[in-house]
Amino acid sequence: MLKITLKRSYIGKPEKIKRVLRALGLRKIGHTVLKPDEPSVRGMLQKVSHMVEVQKVEEQGGG
């Protein structure tokens, strides 16, 4: 899993960047989401790497 935190505002950024951030589920500065470590998510993170902070989180064993 990846823990993704929005560090910079997307006011005044191109529409493509805004769409990527919305697709990741990030709404305002400081908002954090957990996403699976998949190639599609990694690709989105490459587009907005200058605006987010990413940490790898170990999945907890369930049940």
C-alpha positions as MATLAB code, in Angstrom:
seq = 'MLKITLKRSYIGKPEKIKRVLRALGLRKIGHTVLKPDEPSVRGMLQKVSHMVEVQKVEEQGGG';
ca = [
       0.000    0.000    0.000;
       1.041    3.596   -0.594;
       0.228    6.447    1.771;
      -0.186    9.582   -0.356;
      -0.398   13.074    1.167;
      -1.117   16.281   -0.759;
       1.558   18.847    0.123;
       0.848   21.686   -2.345;
      -2.343   23.361   -3.480;
      -3.552   22.710   -6.994;
      -5.038   26.183   -7.451;
      -3.781   27.581  -10.756;
      -2.465   24.231  -11.978;
      -3.412   22.769  -15.377;
      -6.681   20.826  -15.606;
      -4.790   17.559  -16.260;
      -3.020   17.853  -12.902;
      -6.296   18.620  -11.111;
      -7.919   15.545  -12.660;
      -5.071   13.284  -11.559;
      -5.250   14.584   -7.982;
      -9.034   14.124   -7.898;
      -8.650   10.601   -9.293;
      -6.258    9.817   -6.453;
      -8.875   11.116   -4.007;
      -6.860   14.105   -2.779;
      -8.970   17.147   -2.016;
      -7.067   19.668    0.101;
      -3.597   20.230    1.527;
      -2.731   17.692    4.194;
      -5.318   15.160    2.991;
      -3.970   11.591    3.036;
      -5.221    8.515    1.196;
      -4.125    4.884    0.982;
      -3.838    3.365   -2.486;
      -2.582   -0.016   -3.680;
       0.944   -0.115   -5.077;
      -0.066   -0.739   -8.699;
       1.411    0.492  -11.991;
      -1.632    2.701  -12.694;
      -1.286    4.480   -9.349;
       2.487    4.803   -9.820;
       1.873    6.449  -13.208;
      -0.499    8.988  -11.673;
       2.038    9.722   -8.940;
       4.723   10.412  -11.541;
       2.544   13.172  -12.992;
       2.094   14.912   -9.614;
       5.299   13.899   -7.806;
       6.168   17.559   -7.139;
       2.894   18.045   -5.222;
       2.591   14.905   -3.092;
       4.517   12.946   -0.491;
       4.474    9.162   -0.855;
       5.307    6.574    1.802;
       5.247    2.808    1.422;
       3.103    1.182    4.117;
       3.209   -2.501    4.942;
      -0.177   -4.186    4.708;
      -1.443   -5.599    7.968;
      -2.252   -9.305    7.927;
      -6.016   -9.679    8.200;
      -7.920  -12.438   10.002;
];
